[in-house]
Amino acid sequence: MLAIKNNLMAVRASRQLGKSYEALSKSVARLSSGLRINSASDDAAGMAVRELIRSDVATLRQGS
């Protein structure tokens, strides 16, 4: 069993736990959305293309 003997070890453990939780949250968000791109940080170029296509589709729907 690991005993945390000083504050520095506790701070490091807390930081790593926070990073792990953040990574887990991102993974769950990706899985639950069902989308390949959730935000621009996932694929900036792909997101730009997606938005252009969405605007084209919206324009075509208005014209129909």
N, CA, C and O atoms as a GROMACS GRO file, in nm:
protein
  256
    1MET      N    1   0.085  -0.118   0.000
    1MET     CA    2   0.000   0.000   0.000
    1MET      C    3   0.089   0.124   0.000
    1MET      O    4   0.188   0.131   0.073
    2LEU      N    5   0.054   0.221  -0.081
    2LEU     CA    6   0.132   0.344  -0.094
    2LEU      C    7   0.083   0.448   0.006
    2LEU      O    8  -0.036   0.477   0.014
    3ALA      N    9   0.174   0.501   0.080
    3ALA     CA   10   0.139   0.607   0.174
    3ALA      C   11   0.196   0.738   0.120
    3ALA      O   12   0.314   0.745   0.087
    4ILE      N   13   0.113   0.839   0.112
    4ILE     CA   14   0.159   0.970   0.066
    4ILE      C   15   0.220   1.039   0.187
    4ILE      O   16   0.152   1.072   0.284
    5LYS      N   17   0.352   1.063   0.178
    5LYS     CA   18   0.425   1.111   0.294
    5LYS      C   19   0.447   1.261   0.295
    5LYS      O   20   0.480   1.318   0.399
    6ASN      N   21   0.431   1.326   0.182
    6ASN     CA   22   0.449   1.470   0.185
    6ASN      C   23   0.352   1.536   0.087
    6ASN      O   24   0.289   1.470   0.006
    7ASN      N   25   0.343   1.664   0.098
    7ASN     CA   26   0.248   1.740   0.018
    7ASN      C   27   0.280   1.737  -0.130
    7ASN      O   28   0.190   1.739  -0.213
    8LEU      N   29   0.408   1.731  -0.165
    8LEU     CA   30   0.447   1.729  -0.305
    8LEU      C   31   0.393   1.605  -0.376
    8LEU      O   32   0.344   1.614  -0.488
    9MET      N   33   0.403   1.492  -0.310
    9MET     CA   34   0.349   1.369  -0.369
    9MET      C   35   0.197   1.379  -0.385
    9MET      O   36   0.142   1.331  -0.484
   10ALA      N   37   0.131   1.440  -0.290
   10ALA     CA   38  -0.014   1.456  -0.298
   10ALA      C   39  -0.052   1.547  -0.413
   10ALA      O   40  -0.149   1.521  -0.484
   11VAL      N   41   0.023   1.653  -0.432
   11VAL     CA   42  -0.004   1.746  -0.542
   11VAL      C   43   0.015   1.677  -0.676
   11VAL      O   44  -0.067   1.693  -0.766
   12ARG      N   45   0.122   1.601  -0.689
   12ARG     CA   46   0.148   1.529  -0.815
   12ARG      C   47   0.039   1.426  -0.842
   12ARG      O   48  -0.010   1.414  -0.955
   13ALA      N   49   0.000   1.353  -0.740
   13ALA     CA   50  -0.105   1.253  -0.756
   13ALA      C   51  -0.236   1.319  -0.796
   13ALA      O   52  -0.308   1.268  -0.882
   14SER      N   53  -0.266   1.431  -0.734
   14SER     CA   54  -0.389   1.504  -0.766
   14SER      C   55  -0.387   1.555  -0.910
   14SER      O   56  -0.489   1.548  -0.979
   15ARG      N   57  -0.273   1.606  -0.954
   15ARG     CA   58  -0.260   1.657  -1.091
   15ARG      C   59  -0.280   1.544  -1.192
   15ARG      O   60  -0.351   1.560  -1.291
   16GLN      N   61  -0.217   1.431  -1.167
   16GLN     CA   62  -0.230   1.317  -1.258
   16GLN      C   63  -0.373   1.265  -1.261
   16GLN      O   64  -0.424   1.228  -1.367
   17LEU      N   65  -0.437   1.262  -1.146
   17LEU     CA   66  -0.576   1.219  -1.140
   17LEU      C   67  -0.665   1.314  -1.220
   17LEU      O   68  -0.756   1.270  -1.290
   18GLY      N   69  -0.639   1.443  -1.211
   18GLY     CA   70  -0.714   1.541  -1.289
   18GLY      C   71  -0.695   1.522  -1.438
   18GLY      O   72  -0.792   1.531  -1.514
   19LYS      N   73  -0.572   1.496  -1.481
   19LYS     CA   74  -0.544   1.472  -1.623
   19LYS      C   75  -0.615   1.346  -1.672
   19LYS      O   76  -0.670   1.344  -1.782
   20SER      N   77  -0.612   1.243  -1.590
   20SER     CA   78  -0.678   1.118  -1.627
   20SER      C   79  -0.829   1.138  -1.638
   20SER      O   80  -0.891   1.086  -1.731
   21TYR      N   81  -0.886   1.212  -1.546
   21TYR     CA   82  -1.030   1.238  -1.548
   21TYR      C   83  -1.068   1.319  -1.672
   21TYR      O   84  -1.171   1.293  -1.734
   22GLU      N   85  -0.985   1.417  -1.708
   22GLU     CA   86  -1.011   1.498  -1.827
   22GLU      C   87  -1.007   1.413  -1.953
   22GLU      O   88  -1.092   1.426  -2.041
   23ALA      N   89  -0.909   1.326  -1.963
   23ALA     CA   90  -0.898   1.237  -2.080
   23ALA      C   91  -1.017   1.143  -2.086
   23ALA      O   92  -1.070   1.116  -2.195
   24LEU      N   93  -1.060   1.092  -1.973
   24LEU     CA   94  -1.177   1.004  -1.969
   24LEU      C   95  -1.302   1.079  -2.012
   24LEU      O   96  -1.384   1.025  -2.086
   25SER      N   97  -1.318   1.202  -1.967
   25SER     CA   98  -1.435   1.282  -2.005
   25SER      C   99  -1.439   1.306  -2.155
   25SER      O  100  -1.546   1.299  -2.216
   26LYS      N  101  -1.324   1.335  -2.216
   26LYS     CA  102  -1.318   1.356  -2.360
   26LYS      C  103  -1.355   1.228  -2.435
   26LYS      O  104  -1.428   1.233  -2.534
   27SER      N  105  -1.305   1.116  -2.388
   27SER     CA  106  -1.334   0.989  -2.454
   27SER      C  107  -1.483   0.956  -2.446
   27SER      O  108  -1.542   0.911  -2.544
   28VAL      N  109  -1.542   0.977  -2.330
   28VAL     CA  110  -1.685   0.950  -2.314
   28VAL      C  111  -1.767   1.043  -2.402
   28VAL      O  112  -1.866   1.000  -2.460
   29ALA      N  113  -1.727   1.169  -2.412
   29ALA     CA  114  -1.800   1.263  -2.498
   29ALA      C  115  -1.794   1.220  -2.644
   29ALA      O  116  -1.894   1.229  -2.715
   30ARG      N  117  -1.678   1.175  -2.689
   30ARG     CA  118  -1.664   1.128  -2.827
   30ARG      C  119  -1.750   1.005  -2.852
   30ARG      O  120  -1.819   0.996  -2.954
   31LEU      N  121  -1.746   0.912  -2.761
   31LEU     CA  122  -1.823   0.789  -2.778
   31LEU      C  123  -1.973   0.816  -2.776
   31LEU      O  124  -2.047   0.759  -2.856
   32SER      N  125  -2.017   0.901  -2.686
   32SER     CA  126  -2.161   0.923  -2.671
   32SER      C  127  -2.219   1.009  -2.783
   32SER      O  128  -2.338   0.999  -2.812
   33SER      N  129  -2.137   1.093  -2.846
   33SER     CA  130  -2.189   1.179  -2.952
   33SER      C  131  -2.208   1.103  -3.082
   33SER      O  132  -2.298   1.136  -3.160
   34GLY      N  133  -2.126   1.003  -3.105
   34GLY     CA  134  -2.134   0.929  -3.230
   34GLY      C  135  -2.075   1.006  -3.348
   34GLY      O  136  -2.082   0.958  -3.461
   35LEU      N  137  -2.018   1.121  -3.323
   35LEU     CA  138  -1.960   1.203  -3.428
   35LEU      C  139  -1.810   1.181  -3.435
   35LEU      O  140  -1.745   1.153  -3.334
   36ARG      N  141  -1.754   1.194  -3.555
   36ARG     CA  142  -1.609   1.182  -3.570
   36ARG      C  143  -1.542   1.309  -3.518
   36ARG      O  144  -1.433   1.303  -3.462
   37ILE      N  145  -1.607   1.423  -3.539
   37ILE     CA  146  -1.550   1.552  -3.498
   37ILE      C  147  -1.647   1.616  -3.399
   37ILE      O  148  -1.761   1.648  -3.434
   38ASN      N  149  -1.602   1.636  -3.276
   38ASN     CA  150  -1.683   1.703  -3.176
   38ASN      C  151  -1.648   1.850  -3.162
   38ASN      O  152  -1.734   1.933  -3.131
   39SER      N  153  -1.522   1.883  -3.186
   39SER     CA  154  -1.478   2.022  -3.174
   39SER      C  155  -1.364   2.046  -3.272
   39SER      O  156  -1.310   1.952  -3.329
   40ALA      N  157  -1.328   2.170  -3.289
   40ALA     CA  158  -1.222   2.206  -3.383
   40ALA      C  159  -1.088   2.144  -3.343
   40ALA      O  160  -1.003   2.120  -3.428
   41SER      N  161  -1.069   2.120  -3.216
   41SER     CA  162  -0.942   2.060  -3.173
   41SER      C  163  -0.928   1.914  -3.217
   41SER      O  164  -0.816   1.863  -3.223
   42ASP      N  165  -1.039   1.848  -3.248
   42ASP     CA  166  -1.032   1.710  -3.298
   42ASP      C  167  -0.976   1.706  -3.439
   42ASP      O  168  -0.890   1.623  -3.470
   43ASP      N  169  -1.025   1.794  -3.526
   43ASP     CA  170  -0.980   1.798  -3.666
   43ASP      C  171  -1.025   1.932  -3.723
   43ASP      O  172  -1.138   1.945  -3.772
   44ALA      N  173  -0.938   2.032  -3.717
   44ALA     CA  174  -0.974   2.169  -3.756
   44ALA      C  175  -1.016   2.176  -3.903
   44ALA      O  176  -1.116   2.239  -3.935
   45ALA      N  177  -0.940   2.113  -3.992
   45ALA     CA  178  -0.973   2.117  -4.134
   45ALA      C  179  -1.104   2.044  -4.161
   45ALA      O  180  -1.188   2.092  -4.238
   46GLY      N  181  -1.121   1.930  -4.098
   46GLY     CA  182  -1.246   1.855  -4.115
   46GLY      C  183  -1.366   1.932  -4.065
   46GLY      O  184  -1.474   1.926  -4.124
   47MET      N  185  -1.348   2.005  -3.956
   47MET     CA  186  -1.458   2.085  -3.901
   47MET      C  187  -1.493   2.198  -3.997
   47MET      O  188  -1.611   2.228  -4.014
   48ALA      N  189  -1.394   2.260  -4.059
   48ALA     CA  190  -1.420   2.368  -4.154
   48ALA      C  191  -1.498   2.315  -4.274
   48ALA      O  192  -1.593   2.378  -4.320
   49VAL      N  193  -1.457   2.199  -4.324
   49VAL     CA  194  -1.529   2.139  -4.438
   49VAL      C  195  -1.671   2.104  -4.397
   49VAL      O  196  -1.765   2.126  -4.474
   50ARG      N  197  -1.688   2.049  -4.278
   50ARG     CA  198  -1.822   2.013  -4.230
   50ARG      C  199  -1.913   2.135  -4.224
   50ARG      O  200  -2.029   2.129  -4.265
   51GLU      N  201  -1.860   2.246  -4.174
   51GLU     CA  202  -1.941   2.367  -4.163
   51GLU      C  203  -1.976   2.423  -4.301
   51GLU      O  204  -2.087   2.474  -4.320
   52LEU      N  205  -1.884   2.414  -4.397
   52LEU     CA  206  -1.914   2.459  -4.534
   52LEU      C  207  -2.025   2.374  -4.595
   52LEU      O  208  -2.116   2.427  -4.659
   53ILE      N  209  -2.018   2.245  -4.575
   53ILE     CA  210  -2.121   2.156  -4.629
   53ILE      C  211  -2.254   2.184  -4.561
   53ILE      O  212  -2.358   2.185  -4.627
   54ARG      N  213  -2.254   2.206  -4.431
   54ARG     CA  214  -2.378   2.237  -4.360
   54ARG      C  215  -2.442   2.366  -4.414
   54ARG      O  216  -2.564   2.372  -4.432
   55SER      N  217  -2.360   2.466  -4.440
   55SER     CA  218  -2.416   2.592  -4.492
   55SER      C  219  -2.470   2.572  -4.632
   55SER      O  220  -2.573   2.631  -4.667
   56ASP      N  221  -2.403   2.490  -4.714
   56ASP     CA  222  -2.453   2.461  -4.849
   56ASP      C  223  -2.587   2.388  -4.842
   56ASP      O  224  -2.678   2.419  -4.918
   57VAL      N  225  -2.598   2.292  -4.753
   57VAL     CA  226  -2.723   2.217  -4.738
   57VAL      C  227  -2.834   2.310  -4.691
   57VAL      O  228  -2.947   2.302  -4.741
   58ALA      N  229  -2.805   2.398  -4.598
   58ALA     CA  230  -2.906   2.493  -4.550
   58ALA      C  231  -2.952   2.585  -4.662
   58ALA      O  232  -3.071   2.615  -4.672
   59THR      N  233  -2.859   2.629  -4.746
   59THR     CA  234  -2.894   2.714  -4.860
   59THR      C  235  -2.983   2.640  -4.958
   59THR      O  236  -3.081   2.695  -5.007
   60LEU      N  237  -2.949   2.516  -4.986
   60LEU     CA  238  -3.030   2.436  -5.078
   60LEU      C  239  -3.170   2.409  -5.022
   60LEU      O  240  -3.267   2.408  -5.098
   61ARG      N  241  -3.180   2.389  -4.894
   61ARG     CA  242  -3.312   2.365  -4.832
   61ARG      C  243  -3.399   2.490  -4.840
   61ARG      O  244  -3.520   2.480  -4.858
   62GLN      N  245  -3.338   2.606  -4.826
   62GLN     CA  246  -3.416   2.730  -4.835
   62GLN      C  247  -3.467   2.752  -4.977
   62GLN      O  248  -3.575   2.807  -4.996
   63GLY      N  249  -3.390   2.710  -5.074
   63GLY     CA  250  -3.428   2.729  -5.214
   63GLY      C  251  -3.536   2.632  -5.260
   63GLY      O  252  -3.599   2.655  -5.363
   64SER      N  253  -3.558   2.525  -5.187
   64SER     CA  254  -3.656   2.423  -5.228
   64SER      C  255  -3.795   2.461  -5.188
   64SER      O  256  -3.890   2.387  -5.216
   0.00000   0.00000   0.00000
